[in-house]
Amino acid sequence: MTKRKTTKPEPTAAEMYAARRNDIARLLDVLQMHLDINDKEHAAAPANWGLVGNLGKVREDLVNLVGFMANMDPEHVEEFLKGE
């Protein structure tokens, strides 16, 4: 008796797109949750520049992500944020 080799089928592009889209939505929810936590920490210690630095890093990363998704240079995203 020979054993059959069974392989799991690769996901389709549509399945992988849906999975990644779901992951991104969940990550955005977690980001919002942590922004809310940081708001409480900032309210308790408004002179804490560490929290400001954390938000600066997150902002920079988001500018780059939006630039990537929109096929724009980060400078154009910055201009958008300034209302230019």
C-alpha positions in Angstrom: 0.0 0.0 0.0 1.4 3.4 -1.0 0.8 6.5 1.0 -0.7 9.4 -0.9 1.0 12.7 -0.5 -1.6 15.3 0.5 -0.7 18.9 0.3 -2.7 21.8 1.5 -3.9 24.0 -1.4 -2.3 27.4 -1.5 -4.7 30.2 -0.7 -6.1 32.2 -3.6 -5.3 35.9 -4.1 -8.8 36.7 -3.0 -8.5 34.7 0.2 -5.1 36.2 1.1 -6.4 39.7 0.3 -9.3 39.2 2.7 -7.1 37.8 5.4 -4.6 40.6 5.2 -7.4 43.2 5.0 -8.9 41.7 8.2 -5.5 41.8 9.9 -5.0 45.4 9.0 -8.5 46.3 10.3 -7.7 44.5 13.6 -4.4 46.3 13.9 -6.1 49.7 13.4 -8.5 48.8 16.2 -5.5 48.0 18.5 -3.8 51.2 17.5 -7.0 53.1 18.5 -7.1 51.3 21.8 -3.5 52.3 22.5 -4.1 55.9 21.5 -6.9 55.9 24.1 -4.5 54.4 26.7 -1.9 57.0 25.9 -4.5 59.8 26.2 -5.1 58.6 29.8 -1.4 58.5 30.5 -0.9 61.9 29.0 -3.8 63.3 31.1 -2.0 62.0 34.2 1.4 63.3 33.2 0.9 66.1 30.7 4.6 67.1 30.9 5.8 63.6 29.8 7.7 64.2 26.6 8.2 60.4 26.2 4.5 60.1 25.2 4.9 62.9 22.7 7.9 61.1 21.2 5.9 57.9 20.9 3.2 59.7 19.0 5.8 61.3 16.8 7.1 57.8 15.8 3.6 56.5 15.2 2.8 59.6 13.1 6.0 59.2 11.0 5.2 55.6 10.4 1.7 56.4 9.4 2.8 59.1 7.0 5.1 56.6 5.3 2.3 54.0 5.2 -0.2 56.4 3.7 2.4 57.5 1.2 3.0 53.9 0.2 -0.7 53.1 -0.1 -1.4 56.3 -2.0 1.8 56.1 -4.1 2.8 59.5 -2.8 6.0 60.8 -1.3 5.9 61.4 2.4 6.4 65.1 1.7 3.0 65.2 -0.1 1.3 63.5 2.8 2.8 66.1 5.1 1.5 68.8 2.8 -2.0 67.2 3.0 -1.8 67.2 6.8 -1.0 70.9 6.7 -3.9 71.6 4.4 -1.8 72.7 1.5 
